[in-house]
Amino acid sequence: MMPMIEPEVNIKSESRAECDAILLEELLKALDTLPAASKSC
């Protein structure tokens, strides 16, 4: 299973793209901290 991530940003917000980019960057940083064995499913 995979958790669903729902950012609290209005879909019509002018800053939505920027918020999505920040979220992606932070998620990728967090994934990089996981051991290699945790990344393969």
FIKOLZA-1660 file (N, C-alpha, C; in steps of 0.1 Angstrom, whole numbers, plus 5000, padded with zeros to 4 digits):
% residues 41
   i   px   py   pz ch aa at
   1 5008 4988 5000  A  M  N
   1 5000 5000 5000  A  M CA
   1 5009 5012 5000  A  M  C
   2 5003 5023 4995  A  M  N
   2 5010 5036 4995  A  M CA
   2 5001 5047 5000  A  M  C
   3 5006 5055 5010  A  P  N
   3 4998 5065 5015  A  P CA
   3 4995 5076 5005  A  P  C
   4 4983 5082 5006  A  M  N
   4 4980 5093 4997  A  M CA
   4 4983 5106 5003  A  M  C
   5 4990 5115 4996  A  I  N
   5 4994 5128 5001  A  I CA
   5 4985 5139 4995  A  I  C
   6 4978 5146 5003  A  E  N
   6 4970 5157 4999  A  E CA
   6 4974 5170 5005  A  E  C
   7 4981 5178 4997  A  P  N
   7 4986 5191 5003  A  P CA
   7 4974 5200 5005  A  P  C
   8 4974 5208 5015  A  E  N
   8 4964 5218 5018  A  E CA
   8 4965 5231 5010  A  E  C
   9 4965 5230 4997  A  V  N
   9 4966 5241 4989  A  V CA
   9 4954 5241 4979  A  V  C
  10 4948 5253 4978  A  N  N
  10 4936 5254 4969  A  N CA
  10 4941 5251 4955  A  N  C
  11 4934 5243 4948  A  I  N
  11 4937 5239 4934  A  I CA
  11 4938 5251 4925  A  I  C
  12 4931 5262 4928  A  K  N
  12 4930 5274 4920  A  K CA
  12 4940 5284 4924  A  K  C
  13 4948 5281 4934  A  S  N
  13 4957 5291 4940  A  S CA
  13 4968 5295 4929  A  S  C
  14 4972 5307 4929  A  E  N
  14 4982 5312 4920  A  E CA
  14 4996 5306 4924  A  E  C
  15 4998 5302 4936  A  S  N
  15 5010 5296 4941  A  S CA
  15 5010 5281 4941  A  S  C
  16 5000 5275 4935  A  R  N
  16 4999 5260 4935  A  R CA
  16 5011 5253 4929  A  R  C
  17 5016 5258 4918  A  A  N
  17 5027 5251 4911  A  A CA
  17 5039 5252 4920  A  A  C
  18 5041 5263 4926  A  E  N
  18 5053 5265 4935  A  E CA
  18 5052 5256 4947  A  E  C
  19 5040 5254 4953  A  C  N
  19 5037 5246 4964  A  C CA
  19 5040 5231 4960  A  C  C
  20 5035 5227 4949  A  D  N
  20 5037 5214 4944  A  D CA
  20 5052 5211 4942  A  D  C
  21 5060 5221 4937  A  A  N
  21 5074 5219 4935  A  A CA
  21 5081 5217 4949  A  A  C
  22 5077 5225 4959  A  I  N
  22 5083 5224 4972  A  I CA
  22 5080 5210 4978  A  I  C
  23 5068 5205 4976  A  L  N
  23 5064 5192 4981  A  L CA
  23 5072 5181 4975  A  L  C
  24 5073 5182 4962  A  L  N
  24 5081 5172 4955  A  L CA
  24 5095 5171 4959  A  L  C
  25 5101 5183 4961  A  E  N
  25 5115 5184 4965  A  E CA
  25 5117 5178 4979  A  E  C
  26 5108 5181 4988  A  E  N
  26 5109 5176 5002  A  E CA
  26 5107 5161 5002  A  E  C
  27 5097 5156 4994  A  L  N
  27 5095 5142 4994  A  L CA
  27 5107 5134 4989  A  L  C
  28 5113 5139 4978  A  L  N
  28 5125 5133 4973  A  L CA
  28 5137 5133 4982  A  L  C
  29 5138 5144 4990  A  K  N
  29 5149 5145 5000  A  K CA
  29 5147 5134 5011  A  K  C
  30 5134 5133 5015  A  A  N
  30 5131 5123 5025  A  A CA
  30 5133 5109 5020  A  A  C
  31 5130 5106 5007  A  L  N
  31 5132 5093 5002  A  L CA
  31 5147 5090 5001  A  L  C
  32 5155 5100 4998  A  D  N
  32 5169 5098 4997  A  D CA
  32 5176 5093 5010  A  D  C
  33 5169 5096 5021  A  T  N
  33 5174 5092 5035  A  T CA
  33 5171 5078 5038  A  T  C
  34 5162 5071 5031  A  L  N
  34 5159 5057 5033  A  L CA
  34 5170 5048 5029  A  L  C
  35 5171 5037 5036  A  P  N
  35 5181 5027 5032  A  P CA
  35 5176 5021 5018  A  P  C
  36 5186 5016 5011  A  A  N
  36 5183 5011 4997  A  A CA
  36 5173 5000 4998  A  A  C
  37 5174 4991 5008  A  A  N
  37 5165 4980 5009  A  A CA
  37 5150 4984 5011  A  A  C
  38 5148 4996 5016  A  S  N
  38 5134 5001 5018  A  S CA
  38 5128 5006 5006  A  S  C
  39 5136 5010 4996  A  K  N
  39 5131 5016 4984  A  K CA
  39 5126 5006 4973  A  K  C
  40 5130 4994 4974  A  S  N
  40 5125 4984 4964  A  S CA
  40 5113 4977 4969  A  S  C
  41 5103 4976 4961  A  C  N
  41 5090 4970 4964  A  C CA
  41 5087 4959 4955  A  C  C
% end
